[in-house]
Every structure is written in structure tokens, then in C-alpha cells.
Amino acid sequence: MKFLQNMLVFWKDTWQESKVLFLAEMAGTFLALFSAFLLGFSSGEYLALVFMLYNLSNVLLIYTSYIRGNAWMIFMMSSFLLLNIYGLMNLYI
């Protein structure tokens, strides 16, 4: 229960700090979750959409991580972005 309370306080604080960053982080997170859902529950016909949604998610999270100064998140999301671009190239080339 304490964890849930801490998460709610964190979300409230980040919302008050910057509504734009909060919404961008939320959108990036939900895009990544939706992409993972598509990837996990489809038979591969949505791969192009999955890669594009993951890329949009990565760009949003790189932006918000840069503004917040979170270097490891920037590194991770940039790595995912490059891997997804490579995946899209393999899909179409």
C-alpha cells in the first residue's frame, strides 16, 4: 500500500512540475505498452505499426528524459530507437 501511495504522490508532483512532460511521458509509456500488446497478441501482420509506435514512444521518452536530466533513460531509449529503426529497415529492405 505504501508503494501505491508513493506512486500517487510522485505522479502528482510530476504533474505539478510540468504538465507537458507528464503527458508526454504518459503517452510514450502507453504507446510502448500498446506496441508490446500488438506484438504479443498478433501474428506479425502489424510489425510495421509496432515499430512505428515504439519509435514514437522512444522519441517522446527521450525528450522528457533529456528535459529531466535522466541520462540512463536517454541511453536506453536511444538504443531502443536505433534498434527499432534497424528493425524497420529489415522489414522493408
C-alpha positions in Angstrom: 0.0 0.0 0.0 2.9 2.3 0.8 4.3 1.8 -2.8 0.9 2.8 -4.3 0.8 5.9 -2.1 4.3 6.9 -3.1 3.5 6.4 -6.8 0.4 8.7 -6.5 2.5 11.3 -4.8 5.1 11.0 -7.5 2.6 11.4 -10.3 1.0 14.4 -8.5 4.4 16.0 -8.1 5.4 15.4 -11.7 2.1 16.7 -12.9 2.5 19.9 -10.9 6.1 20.3 -12.1 5.3 20.1 -15.8 2.0 19.1 -17.4 3.6 18.8 -20.8 6.3 16.5 -19.7 3.9 14.4 -17.7 1.5 14.0 -20.7 4.5 13.2 -23.0 5.8 10.6 -20.6 2.3 9.1 -20.2 1.8 9.0 -24.0 5.2 7.4 -24.5 4.5 4.8 -21.9 1.1 3.9 -23.2 2.4 3.7 -26.8 5.1 1.3 -25.7 2.5 -0.8 -23.8 0.1 -0.8 -26.8 3.0 -1.8 -29.1 4.0 -4.6 -26.8 0.4 -5.8 -26.8 0.2 -5.8 -30.6 3.5 -7.6 -30.8 2.5 -10.2 -28.3 -1.1 -10.9 -29.4 -0.8 -10.6 -33.2 0.6 -13.0 -35.7 3.1 -10.5 -37.1 0.8 -8.6 -39.5 1.2 -5.4 -37.5 5.0 -5.3 -37.3 5.3 -2.0 -39.2 2.8 -0.4 -36.9 4.6 -1.8 -33.8 7.9 -0.5 -34.9 6.4 3.0 -35.7 4.6 3.2 -32.3 7.7 2.0 -30.5 9.7 4.7 -32.3 7.2 7.4 -31.4 7.2 6.2 -27.8 11.1 6.3 -27.7 11.2 9.8 -29.1 8.7 11.1 -26.5 10.6 9.4 -23.7 14.0 10.6 -24.9 12.6 14.1 -25.0 11.2 14.0 -21.5 14.3 12.3 -20.1 16.5 14.9 -21.6 14.5 17.7 -20.0 14.5 15.9 -16.7 18.3 15.1 -17.0 17.9 11.3 -16.8 21.0 10.1 -18.6 20.4 6.4 -18.3 16.9 6.6 -19.6 18.1 8.6 -22.6 20.8 6.0 -23.3 18.2 3.1 -23.0 15.5 4.8 -25.2 18.1 5.9 -27.8 19.3 2.3 -28.0 15.8 1.1 -28.5 15.2 3.8 -31.1 18.2 2.7 -33.1 17.2 -1.0 -32.8 13.7 -0.2 -34.0 15.0 1.8 -37.0 17.2 -1.2 -37.8 14.1 -3.5 -37.4 12.1 -1.3 -39.8 14.9 -1.4 -42.3 15.0 -5.2 -42.1 11.2 -5.3 -42.6 11.2 -3.2 -45.8 14.7 -3.6 -47.3 
